[in-house]
């Protein structure tokens, strides 16, 4: 199907063969979504976990406008690699211009859930692929996802009982330091001011999705430190089990990027991982908006989601 021939028709959805993810056809994100279209995208996002809008040509302002349909936009605590005039748009890239990095080169390169380290958590992430590296005709720099609703469903009743009232501490610095420890990293340590803005926080280990109503396993290897109030050895053993369980192949889906892709995913119900399988001369340029969960837990906002998808 040629997307450009269908920009004025009702959107259709092409479900991926995996357990999650879908392409959205017939939407031009250079134009603002109608109220009905935004409600349909909200329901689809909760249903599929990740949505790809192929062959888009949009500006940073239009990327922001699309992302803002789903909640307020975060300005990253690192305060760097921001689109000029649009601090909500962060630049992710291994490219260098005039000896200076164009963007953050190692963003998201391990399994995590965005903003779980924050008292105000994230609902969604929106990425726009402008330059995608290839080798031998194969796209590099894929993004992997794991379905945390299904991962929770498959836990034993005994583990569910233990986790349903438990909380765990999440720390932004855990992931940051893990990235700094990698060979060739140019990340500086977080400053005391940056650490002060994002101190460790406690999060429920099980959330109920505000749109699907399903329970979510809300813990991740990137930021989760320990289960609050548990003996450290017991906490470490449970987290080791959960981190292995939630990454089982049956819960996972890989998105292979194409230039012009806009990808949005549900940060509540998924983990994700950016695969760093490209070299410095194999250029990658992505622009990102982080959508906070300040609206999705509002009953009226969540209730507006539409589910009358047309699949092809």
TORMI-614768 format. One record per residue: residue in one letter; y, z, x of N, C-alpha, C in turn. Coordinates in steps of 0.2 Angstrom, whole numbers, padded with zeros to 4 digits, always signed. Layout:
aYZXYZXYZX;...
//
This chain:
x-0006+0000+0004+0000+0000+0000+0006+0000+0004;x+0011-0004+0003+0017-0005+0007+0022+0000+0004;x+0024+0005+0008+0028+0011+0005+0035+0008+0003;x+0038+0003+0006+0044+0001+0005+0045-0003-0002;x+0039-0005-0004+0039-0008-0011+0039-0003-0017;x+0038+0003-0015+0037+0008-0020+0042+0014-0020;x+0047+0013-0017+0052+0018-0016+0055+0020-0023;x+0055+0016-0028+0058+0017-0034+0053+0019-0040;x+0047+0019-0038+0042+0021-0043+0040+0028-0042;x+0036+0031-0047+0034+0038-0047+0029+0039-0040;x+0030+0044-0037+0026+0045-0031+0018+0046-0032;x+0014+0043-0028+0007+0044-0028+0005+0048-0022;x-0001+0050-0023-0004+0055-0017-0011+0052-0015;x-0012+0051-0009-0018+0049-0006-0021+0055-0002;x-0026+0058-0005-0029+0064-0002-0033+0062+0004;x-0032+0066+0009-0036+0065+0015-0044+0067+0014;x-0048+0064+0018-0055+0066+0017-0057+0073+0019;x-0053+0076+0023-0054+0083+0025-0052+0088+0019;x-0053+0094+0020-0052+0099+0014-0045+0100+0012;x-0040+0097+0016-0033+0098+0015-0029+0092+0017;x-0023+0092+0015-0019+0087+0017-0019+0081+0013;x-0013+0077+0012-0012+0071+0008-0006+0067+0010;x-0006+0061+0010-0001+0056+0010+0003+0056+0004;x+0010+0056+0004+0014+0055-0002+0017+0048-0001;x+0016+0043-0006+0018+0036-0006+0023+0035-0011;x+0028+0032-0010+0033+0030-0015+0039+0035-0015;x+0041+0038-0010+0046+0043-0009+0050+0041-0003;x+0057+0039-0004+0061+0038+0002+0066+0044+0003;x+0064+0048+0008+0068+0054+0009+0075+0054+0012;x+0077+0048+0013+0084+0047+0014+0088+0048+0008;x+0085+0048+0002+0088+0050-0005+0086+0057-0007;x+0091+0060-0010+0089+0067-0012+0084+0067-0017;x+0079+0072-0017+0074+0072-0022+0077+0074-0029;x+0075+0071-0035+0077+0074-0041+0073+0081-0042;x+0076+0084-0047+0073+0091-0049+0065+0090-0050;x+0063+0085-0054+0056+0084-0056+0052+0082-0049;x+0055+0078-0045+0051+0076-0039+0051+0082-0034;x+0056+0086-0034+0055+0092-0030+0050+0097-0032;x+0050+0098-0039+0045+0102-0042+0038+0099-0041;x+0037+0093-0041+0030+0090-0040+0028+0091-0032;x+0033+0090-0028+0032+0091-0020+0030+0098-0019;x+0033+0103-0023+0031+0110-0022+0024+0111-0024;x+0022+0109-0030+0015+0110-0032+0010+0106-0028;x+0012+0100-0025+0008+0097-0021+0007+0100-0014;x+0012+0103-0011+0012+0107-0005+0007+0113-0006;x+0008+0116-0011+0003+0122-0012-0004+0120-0013;x-0005+0114-0016-0012+0112-0017-0015+0109-0011;x-0011+0105-0008-0014+0101-0002-0013+0105+0005;x-0009+0109+0005-0007+0113+0011-0003+0109+0016;x-0003+0102+0017+0001+0098+0021+0002+0091+0018;x+0008+0089+0018+0010+0083+0015+0013+0078+0020;x+0011+0072+0021+0014+0067+0025+0017+0062+0021;x+0024+0061+0023+0028+0055+0020+0029+0050+0026;x+0025+0044+0025+0025+0040+0031+0031+0035+0030;x+0033+0032+0036+0038+0026+0037+0044+0028+0034;x+0047+0034+0036+0053+0037+0034+0058+0035+0040;x+0065+0034+0038+0070+0033+0042+0076+0037+0039;x+0077+0043+0042+0081+0048+0040+0086+0051+0045;x+0091+0054+0043+0096+0057+0048+0094+0065+0048;x+0097+0068+0053+0096+0075+0053+0099+0079+0047;x+0104+0076+0044+0107+0079+0038+0102+0078+0032;x+0099+0072+0032+0094+0071+0027+0088+0075+0028;x+0086+0076+0034+0080+0080+0035+0081+0087+0032;x+0087+0090+0034+0089+0096+0031+0089+0097+0024;x+0092+0091+0021+0093+0091+0013+0086+0091+0010;x+0081+0088+0013+0074+0088+0010+0071+0095+0011;x+0071+0098+0017+0068+0104+0018+0071+0110+0014;x+0078+0109+0013+0081+0114+0009+0079+0115+0001;x+0076+0110-0001+0073+0110-0008+0068+0116-0008;x+0065+0118-0003+0060+0123-0003+0062+0130-0001;x+0068+0131+0001+0070+0138+0003+0076+0137+0008;x+0079+0143+0011+0084+0143+0016+0081+0141+0022;x+0085+0138+0027+0083+0135+0033+0085+0140+0039;x+0080+0141+0043+0081+0146+0049+0084+0143+0054;x+0088+0147+0058+0091+0145+0065+0087+0149+0070;x+0083+0145+0074+0078+0148+0078+0082+0153+0083;x+0078+0159+0084+0081+0165+0088+0082+0163+0095;x+0079+0158+0098+0080+0156+0105+0087+0153+0106;x+0090+0150+0100+0096+0147+0100+0097+0141+0105;x+0092+0137+0106+0092+0132+0111+0089+0126+0107;x+0091+0120+0110+0088+0113+0108+0089+0112+0101;x+0096+0113+0099+0098+0112+0092+0101+0105+0091;x+0100+0102+0086+0104+0095+0084+0111+0097+0084;x+0115+0093+0088+0122+0094+0087+0125+0094+0080;x+0129+0099+0078+0131+0099+0072+0126+0101+0066;x+0120+0102+0068+0115+0104+0063+0110+0109+0067;x+0113+0116+0067+0108+0120+0071+0102+0122+0068;x+0101+0120+0061+0095+0121+0058+0089+0116+0060;x+0091+0111+0063+0087+0106+0066+0085+0107+0073;x+0079+0109+0075+0077+0110+0081+0074+0104+0084;x+0075+0103+0091+0072+0097+0094+0066+0099+0098;x+0061+0096+0097+0054+0097+0101+0053+0091+0105;x+0053+0091+0112+0052+0085+0116+0050+0087+0123;x+0047+0083+0126+0046+0083+0133+0050+0078+0137;x+0055+0075+0134+0059+0070+0137+0065+0074+0141;x+0067+0070+0146+0073+0073+0150+0078+0068+0150;x+0085+0070+0150+0090+0066+0150+0095+0069+0155;x+0097+0065+0160+0102+0067+0165+0099+0074+0168;x+0093+0074+0169+0090+0080+0173+0089+0086+0168;x+0091+0086+0162+0091+0091+0157+0086+0090+0152;x+0082+0095+0150+0077+0094+0144+0080+0092+0138;x+0078+0087+0134+0080+0085+0128+0079+0091+0122;x+0073+0093+0123+0071+0098+0118+0066+0103+0121;x+0063+0107+0116+0058+0112+0118+0051+0108+0119;x+0049+0109+0125+0043+0105+0127+0036+0107+0125;x+0036+0114+0124+0029+0117+0123+0029+0120+0116;x+0032+0118+0112+0033+0122+0105+0026+0121+0102;x+0024+0127+0099+0018+0128+0095+0011+0126+0098;x+0010+0127+0104+0004+0125+0108-0001+0130+0108;x-0002+0133+0102-0008+0137+0101-0008+0139+0094;x-0014+0142+0091-0014+0143+0084-0010+0149+0082;x-0006+0148+0077-0001+0153+0074+0001+0151+0067;x+0005+0155+0065+0009+0154+0058+0016+0156+0060;x+0020+0151+0058+0027+0152+0060+0030+0158+0056;x+0034+0162+0060+0038+0167+0057+0034+0173+0054;x+0028+0173+0056+0024+0179+0054+0027+0185+0058;x+0030+0184+0063+0033+0189+0068+0040+0192+0065;x+0042+0189+0059+0049+0191+0056+0048+0195+0050;x+0052+0199+0048+0052+0203+0042+0053+0198+0036;x+0057+0193+0037+0057+0188+0032+0053+0182+0034;x+0047+0181+0031+0042+0176+0034+0044+0169+0031;x+0041+0164+0034+0042+0157+0032+0037+0155+0027;x+0040+0150+0023+0036+0146+0018+0033+0140+0020;x+0037+0136+0024+0035+0129+0026+0039+0127+0032;x+0036+0122+0035+0039+0119+0041+0039+0111+0040;x+0045+0108+0042+0046+0101+0041+0047+0098+0048;x+0043+0093+0050+0044+0089+0056+0044+0082+0055;x+0049+0079+0059+0050+0072+0058+0048+0068+0065;x+0044+0064+0065+0041+0061+0071+0045+0055+0073;x+0049+0055+0079+0053+0049+0081+0050+0045+0087;x+0047+0049+0092+0044+0046+0097+0037+0049+0098;x+0032+0045+0098+0025+0048+0098+0021+0045+0104;x+0019+0049+0108+0015+0046+0114+0008+0043+0112;x+0007+0038+0116+0000+0034+0115-0003+0033+0122;x-0010+0033+0122-0013+0031+0128-0019+0027+0125;x-0020+0021+0128-0025+0017+0126-0026+0015+0119;x-0020+0015+0116-0019+0014+0109-0020+0019+0104;x-0021+0025+0107-0023+0031+0103-0017+0036+0103;x-0014+0038+0097-0009+0043+0097-0011+0050+0100;x-0006+0053+0104-0007+0059+0107-0003+0064+0103;x-0003+0071+0105+0001+0076+0102+0000+0077+0095;x-0007+0077+0093-0008+0078+0086-0007+0086+0084;x-0006+0087+0077-0005+0094+0075-0011+0096+0071;x-0014+0101+0073-0020+0104+0069-0018+0109+0064;x-0022+0109+0059-0021+0114+0053-0028+0118+0052;x-0027+0124+0049-0033+0128+0047-0031+0131+0040;x-0036+0131+0035-0035+0133+0028-0036+0140+0028;x-0031+0144+0027-0032+0152+0027-0034+0154+0020;x-0033+0150+0014-0036+0152+0008-0043+0152+0008;x-0046+0146+0010-0053+0146+0010-0056+0150+0015;x-0053+0152+0021-0055+0156+0026-0056+0163+0023;x-0051+0165+0019-0052+0172+0015-0057+0172+0010;x-0058+0167+0007-0063+0166+0001-0070+0167+0004;x-0071+0165+0011-0078+0165+0014-0079+0172+0017;x-0075+0176+0018-0076+0183+0021-0081+0187+0016;x-0084+0191+0020-0089+0196+0016-0085+0201+0012;x-0088+0203+0006-0085+0208+0002-0083+0214+0006;x-0087+0216+0011-0085+0222+0015-0079+0221+0019;x-0078+0215+0022-0072+0214+0026-0066+0213+0021;x-0067+0210+0016-0062+0210+0011-0059+0217+0009;x-0063+0221+0008-0061+0228+0006-0057+0231+0011;x-0059+0230+0018-0056+0233+0023-0049+0230+0024;x-0048+0224+0023-0042+0220+0024-0037+0220+0019;x-0039+0221+0013-0035+0220+0007-0029+0225+0007;x-0030+0231+0010-0024+0235+0010-0021+0236+0017;x-0024+0233+0022-0022+0234+0029-0016+0230+0030;x-0012+0232+0035-0007+0229+0038-0008+0228+0046;x-0004+0223+0049-0005+0222+0056+0002+0221+0059;x+0002+0222+0065+0009+0221+0069+0009+0214+0072;x+0014+0211+0071+0015+0204+0073+0021+0204+0078;x+0021+0201+0084+0026+0201+0089+0028+0194+0091;x+0034+0192+0091+0037+0185+0093+0035+0185+0101;x+0036+0190+0104+0035+0190+0112+0028+0188+0114;x+0023+0190+0110+0016+0188+0112+0016+0181+0113;x+0018+0177+0108+0017+0169+0109+0022+0167+0114;x+0028+0169+0115+0032+0167+0120+0030+0168+0127;x+0027+0174+0128+0024+0176+0135+0018+0172+0136;x+0014+0170+0131+0008+0166+0132+0010+0159+0134;x+0015+0156+0131+0018+0150+0133+0021+0150+0141;x+0024+0156+0142+0027+0156+0149+0022+0157+0154;x+0016+0159+0152+0011+0160+0157+0007+0154+0159;x+0008+0148+0155+0005+0142+0157+0008+0139+0163;x+0004+0135+0167+0006+0132+0173+0012+0127+0171;x+0017+0127+0175+0023+0122+0174+0028+0124+0169;x+0027+0130+0165+0031+0132+0160+0038+0133+0163;x+0043+0131+0159+0050+0133+0161+0054+0138+0157;x+0050+0141+0152+0053+0146+0148+0055+0152+0152;x+0061+0154+0150+0063+0161+0153+0061+0166+0149;x+0060+0172+0151+0059+0178+0147+0064+0179+0142;x+0062+0181+0136+0067+0183+0131+0072+0188+0133;x+0078+0187+0132+0083+0192+0134+0083+0198+0129;x+0085+0204+0132+0085+0210+0127+0089+0208+0120;x+0094+0204+0120+0097+0202+0114+0092+0198+0109;x+0089+0194+0112+0084+0190+0108+0078+0194+0106;x+0076+0199+0110+0070+0203+0108+0073+0208+0103;x+0079+0210+0103+0082+0214+0098+0083+0211+0091;x+0084+0204+0091+0084+0201+0085+0077+0200+0082;x+0072+0200+0085+0065+0199+0083+0060+0205+0085;x+0061+0211+0083+0057+0216+0085+0050+0215+0082;x+0045+0219+0084+0038+0218+0081+0039+0221+0074;x+0035+0217+0069+0035+0219+0062+0028+0220+0060;x+0027+0223+0054+0020+0224+0051+0020+0219+0045;x+0015+0216+0044+0014+0212+0038+0007+0213+0035;x+0007+0212+0029+0000+0213+0025-0005+0208+0028;x-0011+0210+0029-0016+0205+0031-0019+0200+0026;x-0017+0202+0020-0019+0198+0014-0014+0197+0009;x-0012+0191+0008-0006+0189+0004-0009+0186-0002;x-0006+0186-0008-0007+0182-0014-0002+0176-0014;x-0005+0170-0014+0000+0164-0014+0004+0164-0020;x+0010+0163-0020+0015+0164-0026+0014+0158-0030;x+0011+0152-0028+0010+0147-0032+0003+0146-0034;x-0002+0146-0030-0009+0145-0032-0012+0151-0034;x-0009+0157-0033-0012+0163-0035-0018+0165-0031;x-0020+0161-0026-0026+0163-0022-0024+0168-0016;x-0029+0171-0014-0028+0176-0008-0028+0172-0002;x-0024+0175+0003-0023+0171+0010-0025+0176+0015;x-0028+0174+0020-0029+0178+0026-0023+0177+0031;x-0019+0182+0031-0012+0182+0034-0013+0185+0041;x-0016+0182+0046-0016+0185+0053-0018+0179+0057;x-0015+0179+0063-0016+0173+0068-0016+0175+0075;x-0019+0171+0079-0020+0173+0086-0013+0173+0090;x-0008+0169+0087-0002+0168+0091+0002+0174+0091;x+0003+0178+0085+0008+0183+0085+0004+0190+0083;x-0002+0190+0080-0004+0196+0078-0007+0201+0084;x-0004+0207+0084-0006+0211+0090-0012+0216+0088;x-0011+0220+0083-0016+0225+0081-0016+0227+0074;x-0021+0229+0071-0021+0232+0064-0018+0239+0064;x-0013+0240+0060-0010+0246+0060-0014+0252+0058;x-0014+0257+0062-0018+0263+0060-0025+0263+0062;x-0028+0258+0064-0035+0257+0066-0035+0259+0073;x-0041+0262+0075-0043+0263+0082-0042+0257+0086;x-0040+0256+0092-0038+0250+0095-0045+0246+0096;x-0050+0249+0098-0056+0245+0099-0059+0242+0092;x-0058+0246+0087-0060+0243+0080-0055+0237+0078;x-0049+0238+0080-0044+0233+0078-0045+0227+0082;x-0047+0228+0089-0048+0222+0093-0054+0218+0091;x-0059+0222+0089-0066+0219+0087-0064+0215+0080;x-0061+0218+0075-0060+0214+0069-0055+0208+0070;x-0050+0208+0074-0046+0203+0076-0050+0197+0079;x-0054+0199+0084-0058+0194+0087-0062+0190+0083;x-0065+0194+0078-0070+0191+0073-0065+0186+0068;x-0060+0189+0066-0055+0185+0061-0053+0178+0065;x-0051+0179+0071-0048+0173+0075-0053+0168+0076;x-0060+0170+0077-0065+0165+0077-0067+0162+0070;x-0067+0166+0065-0069+0164+0059-0064+0159+0056;x-0057+0160+0057-0052+0156+0053-0052+0149+0057;x-0055+0149+0062-0054+0142+0066-0061+0138+0066;x-0065+0140+0061-0071+0136+0060-0070+0129+0058;x-0074+0124+0061-0072+0117+0059-0071+0116+0052;x-0075+0119+0047-0074+0117+0040-0067+0119+0037;x-0063+0123+0040-0057+0125+0038-0051+0120+0041;x-0053+0116+0046-0048+0112+0050-0047+0105+0048;x-0041+0103+0049-0039+0096+0048-0034+0094+0053;x-0034+0088+0056-0030+0086+0061-0025+0080+0059;x-0019+0081+0060-0014+0076+0058-0013+0072+0065;x-0014+0065+0065-0012+0061+0070-0006+0057+0068;x-0001+0058+0073+0006+0056+0071+0007+0049+0072;x+0011+0046+0067+0014+0039+0068+0022+0040+0067;x+0025+0035+0071+0032+0035+0071+0035+0035+0064;x+0039+0039+0062+0042+0039+0055+0039+0044+0051;x+0034+0047+0053+0031+0052+0049+0035+0058+0047;x+0036+0060+0041+0039+0067+0040+0033+0071+0037;x+0032+0077+0040+0026+0081+0039+0029+0088+0037;x+0026+0090+0031+0028+0097+0029+0022+0100+0027;x+0021+0107+0029+0015+0111+0028+0017+0118+0026;x+0012+0121+0022+0013+0127+0019+0011+0132+0024;x+0016+0136+0027+0015+0141+0032+0012+0147+0029;x+0012+0148+0023+0008+0154+0020+0001+0153+0020;x-0001+0147+0019-0009+0146+0018-0012+0143+0024;x-0008+0141+0029-0012+0138+0035-0010+0141+0041;x-0014+0140+0046-0012+0140+0053-0011+0133+0056;x-0007+0133+0062-0007+0126+0065-0006+0127+0072;x-0008+0121+0076-0008+0121+0083-0006+0114+0085;x-0001+0114+0090+0001+0107+0093-0003+0106+0099;x-0006+0100+0099-0011+0099+0104-0007+0095+0110;x-0007+0098+0116-0003+0096+0122-0007+0091+0126;x-0010+0086+0124-0014+0081+0127-0010+0075+0130;x-0004+0076+0131+0000+0070+0134+0004+0073+0140;x+0005+0068+0145+0008+0070+0151+0016+0069+0151;x+0019+0071+0156+0027+0071+0156+0030+0064+0155;x+0026+0059+0157+0029+0053+0156+0027+0049+0149;x+0023+0053+0146+0021+0051+0139+0025+0054+0134;x+0031+0051+0132+0036+0054+0128+0035+0056+0121;x+0037+0062+0119+0036+0064+0112+0043+0067+0110;x+0045+0065+0104+0052+0068+0101+0051+0069+0094;x+0051+0075+0092+0050+0078+0085+0056+0082+0083;x+0059+0081+0077+0064+0086+0075+0061+0090+0069;x+0063+0096+0069+0060+0101+0065+0065+0105+0061;x+0063+0107+0055+0067+0112+0051+0062+0117+0048;x+0064+0124+0049+0059+0129+0047+0062+0132+0040;x+0058+0132+0035+0060+0134+0028+0057+0141+0027;x+0062+0146+0025+0060+0153+0024+0057+0154+0017;x+0054+0159+0017+0050+0161+0010+0055+0165+0006;x+0061+0164+0006+0066+0168+0002+0066+0165-0005;x+0063+0160-0007+0064+0157-0014+0057+0157-0017;x+0052+0155-0013+0045+0154-0016+0042+0160-0019;x+0044+0166-0017+0041+0172-0021+0045+0174-0027;x+0050+0170-0028+0054+0171-0035+0049+0168-0040;x+0048+0172-0045+0043+0170-0051+0046+0163-0054;x+0052+0163-0055+0055+0157-0058+0054+0150-0054;x+0055+0151-0048+0055+0146-0043+0048+0143-0042;x+0043+0148-0042+0036+0146-0041+0033+0143-0047;x+0036+0146-0053+0033+0143-0059+0035+0136-0061;x+0041+0134-0057+0043+0127-0059+0039+0122-0055;x+0034+0124-0051+0030+0119-0048+0026+0115-0052;x+0026+0108-0051+0022+0103-0055+0015+0101-0052;x+0010+0100-0056+0004+0098-0053+0001+0092-0056;x+0005+0088-0059+0003+0082-0062+0003+0076-0057;x-0001+0077-0052-0001+0072-0047-0005+0065-0049;x-0003+0060-0046-0006+0054-0047-0009+0052-0040;x-0016+0052-0040-0020+0051-0034-0022+0044-0033;x-0022+0041-0027-0024+0034-0026-0029+0034-0021;
//
